[in-house]
Amino acid sequence: MTEFRLLAALLVWAIVSPCDGTSTELTGLFGRISSPGFPKPYSNDLTMNWNIKVPEGYRIKIYFTYFNLELSYLCEYDYLKLSSKGTEVAHFCGKESTDTEKAPGDSVFYSLDNKMSVTFKSDYSNEKEVTGFEAFYSAEDINECKETPESCDHFCHNHLGGFSCSCRVGFTLHSNKKICTAQ
C-alpha cells in the first residue's frame, strides 16, 4: 500500500509541477533555435535555456528570422533573453519595439566570448495566440588583432581561432610569442 501512496504522490507532483526548466547544450558551429512547436503558438508556463558554446577564438553571432512573443510592459511576462559572460546582451518581447520594450527586428547580436545563453520564458497565460520565435546562430572568428591590438608588440596576424605575432627586421620574438626584443 505504501508503494501505491508513493506512486500517487509522485504522480500528483508531476501533474502540479510546471514542465519547465529545460536546458539544452549546443556545441555545433551553427544551428537553429526556436520556441517549442514553432510556428504554432507556444505553451504557457515555459522556461527554456539554450547554452551555446563554440571553440575558443570564436564568438557567437545570432539573428532572428521570426519573432512574436506576448507584449508586456518592460517584457516582464513572456520574454527572450541573450546573456554572455554573466552580462545581459539583450531582452526582448512583442513583435515590434516600443518605447519601453524591444524586439530584435533585423539586428544581429554577438556574444562577448565563445559562450552565449538564450533563455525563453512564458508566463501562466497569453491573452492572444503568439507564435514564438526562430533564430539562427553561427560561430564567427574573433579578430584578436582588432579586438586587442596591444596583444602583439609589432605585427599581429589573425587566423581562424587565434592569432600570432611577428617582429620587424632586427628584432626577435620573445618566448612569450608577443614581445619583440632587439637583436
Secondary structure, DSSP 8 states (H G I E B T S, - for coil): -HHHHHHHHHHHHHHHS-S--EEEEE-SSEEEEE-TTTTS---SSEEEEEEEE--TTEEEEEEEEEEE----GGG-SSEEEEEETTEEEEEE-SSS--SS----TT-EEE-SSSEEEEEEEE-S--SS---EEEEEEEEEE--HHHH-GGGSSSEEEEETTEEEEE--TTEEE-TTSS-EEE-
